[in-house]
């Protein structure tokens, strides 16, 4: 080795993805910090907590083709505002427009609402404040607010009843959608399929997170589910054709009711019906397994 030459060998194609992943993660973290500062300056945010984060890196390495590496970050944020008025849609639109290194799924609630939920032992908010990563606190102190431990038996009973309610609604909407499809009422069938899908996602979120979602956007509901399940479990929306069908289903919520020119063909409805039916079956199986796990934590009191 000649004087002045570095003793470090260049990274091989097999080592570069690790470095690229680390760099992407650091860039995303810096972008989140800047976004939090910007949000705090624009709104009445009291606290901002990251309650989940997904990091993924897709790398293609070949001796015969240039490598390509794509990173993706998905942050799940709880925004606590001073005002009790919900600002969720406004804040979600803002982060969608300004965070370019991945995706952010955002929930927002007023401090008074959250304090009451924590005092009542709400499973979702307790988990967020107990295990979440505090990104911002207006008073400069990153401690969480007081909470009490949820009563696991009461939580199970409440969740089980809510799951039965949402699951029955989902099945009823699906059955009605099938009847409408048989009668060639495609638009009505699509609206009912949206309702079935919404109830299935709501049930999934309630069982796994303990969160009472009041969101009608199927896209936002599916994004929220990604903090505890894989994309493959949900309604498919990865390929262009899958995305087209998913967007068609999502638009049916308002389109079927308010737009006279909203039309769908029978073939698309049939394909969406099959996907929704398969998804609801997966939801029922997964939720029943989860409820079984919850019940197993205190078998003596339930037998």
Secondary structure, DSSP 4 states (H G I P E B T S, - for coil): --TT--SPPPPPHHHHHHHHHHHHHHHHHHHHHHHHHHHHHHS-EEEEEEEEEEEEEEEEEETTEEEEEEEEEEEEEEEEESSSS--HHHHHHHHHHH--SEEEEEEEEEHHHHHHHHHTT-HHHHHHHHHSEEEEETTS--PPPP-----HHHHHHHHHHHHHHHHHHHHHHHHHHHHHHHTT-HHHHHHHHHHHHHHHHHHHHHHHH--------HHHHHHHHTTTS-GGGSS--SSHHHHHHHHHHHHHHHHHHH-TT----HHHHHHHHHHHHHHHHHHHHHHHHHHHHHHHTTHHHH-
